[in-house]
Amino acid sequence: MKSRKFWRLAGALIAFALVAAACGSSDDDTTATSGDDTETTEAADETTEAADETTEAADETTEAADESADGDEAMADGEMGINADNVLVGPSGFSIDLNECPSDWSDTDGLTDDEIKLGVSTAQSGTVAAFGQIAVGSENHFNYINENEGGIGGRQLTYSIKDDAYEPARTVGNIQELIDQDGVFAFASVLGTPPNLAVYDTINDECIPQLFNATGHPAWGDPVNHPWTTGLQLAYNTEAILWGQYIVDNFEGDKPATVAALVMNNDFGLSYEAAFQAFAEEHPDDIEIAAIERHDPSAPNITNELTTLAATDADIIILMTTSVYCTQSFEGVQEAAWDPAIKIVSATCQGIESFFKPAGDAGVGWILTGGIKDITDPSFADDPFFVLAREELEKAGLDPNVSQFGNGWIFGWSNTEALKRANELPGGLTRTNLVLAARTVDTEHPGLIDGITYRTDGAVDGYPIEGTVFHQYELEDGAEIGTHVPIGEPLDLNGESPNCAWGEDPINSCEG
């Protein structure tokens, strides 16, 4: 696990961001003061120390930015790419020794004169089947690119979708089939933390790009040990720290606030749990964990777990789970007549049509983080990116009021933009250029909320999205569908999430 120093620094940095983004800025706001001069002095010293840390972090960010700029210039000069030692050289210390790739490996496997073969393993059945619609939405976006832009560099995108039901063993078989039989050029947004963890060593050993995984596990921020793999969304450990800081800043009852958590018992849920526990241990006067209940990822329901959590009558509940279990939890908490002061849910359950609408008013008041737009949120009804997506989905006979189809367009756009940029690099579209494109992201993403940066930086910063906005679900009387209402300004933490070399222990694993 990261050192205590990391969690303290991360919490401090996020605290500054939250203070700057606080929505309660009315004239009648008051500030608590203490008559104890010693406490005041200590607080001033802590503020000075935090400011020094912030300045140091800013210096490091500036240094990294300078390195990135140098890297962009080197790329323009043709100095980035495959050198004489057969090593791929990128910005900010990024490199891949291609001599370690399989002897029959090719930089252009999966490419023909008129085709780019992409593949994905995803859950189209089982308890998280709703997320399998991401791949369908991405395919719809790829088809749009084929029909309206002539594909990428004149090549048509084809997308092989295989169902793994969120079962890692099936993912392994699907990925091997996509490599051996389909001969894919790259993998585009494989779904789920356990499935991806089951194959990302193999994919990296095969030297095949594994782009923008449809999961926020911190392991995808490992450009040194897994250079061929990139994620997209906010890392779960960063999200958990944001929850903790939100509690510190916003809980108004007696401290410490008691927290009850429902955790999906796999690497997805446990990555949340580990990060939140570490934050709580660093803030014992603010947070006390009353209970943690883990549930089977394939369980038909989480009734027993919710009953146990409700019995604690904790001040706060956090759902470190996803899919149908979020909807079940909204309803279960309401039925238990348990009224936590703060109710937090994983950003993976952002989809209003998928997870909030089925729960009716039971979803009202739940808080979540998220920097990605939801196509089913009425507040984005006129968003140009989603207007186009809805038109294309309807043309294909797909329901535009499905949250995950919209997410598919967001992931699809990320993949096609990387392919376009790779095609423009010296040498044209290759696997190595695609990796360079993914490691040098720096543009505006139409699927992100305004104020959220979309950027990577070689071996320095492996996470494209590190910003978020806190939202609370609201539903007007008589309405069938509500909206996620922002309760603060965007928190742009780009470059603050440290890279993560994931180990085998899901609780104490993020190192390096």
Buried (B, 14 or more C-beta within 10 A) or exposed (E): BBEEEBBBBBBBBBBBBBEEBBEEEEEEEEEEEEEEEEEEEEEEEEEEEBEEBBEEBEEEBEEBBEBBEEBBEBBEEEEBBBEEEEBBBBBBBBBBEBEEBEEEEBBEBBBEEEBBBBBBBBBBEBBBBBBBBBBBBBBBBBBBBBEEEEBBBEBBBBBBBBBBBBBBEBBBBBBEBBBEEBBBBBBBBBBBBBBBBBBBEBBBEBBBBBBBBBBBBBBBBBBBBBBBBBBBBBBBBBBBBBBBBBBBBBBEEEBBBBBBBBBBBBBBBBBBBBBBBBBBEBBEEBBBBBBBBBBEBEBEEBEEBBEBBBEBEBBBBBBBBBBBBBBBBBBBBBEBEBEBBBBBBBBBBBBBBBBBBBBBEBBBBBBBBBBBBBBBBEBBEEBEBBEBBBEBBEEBEBEBBBBBBBBBBBBBBBBBBBBBBBBEBEBEBBBBBBBBBBBBBEEEBBBBBEBBBBBBBBBBBBBBBBBBBBBBBEBEEEEEBBBBEBBBBBBBBBBBBBBBBBEEEBEEBBBE
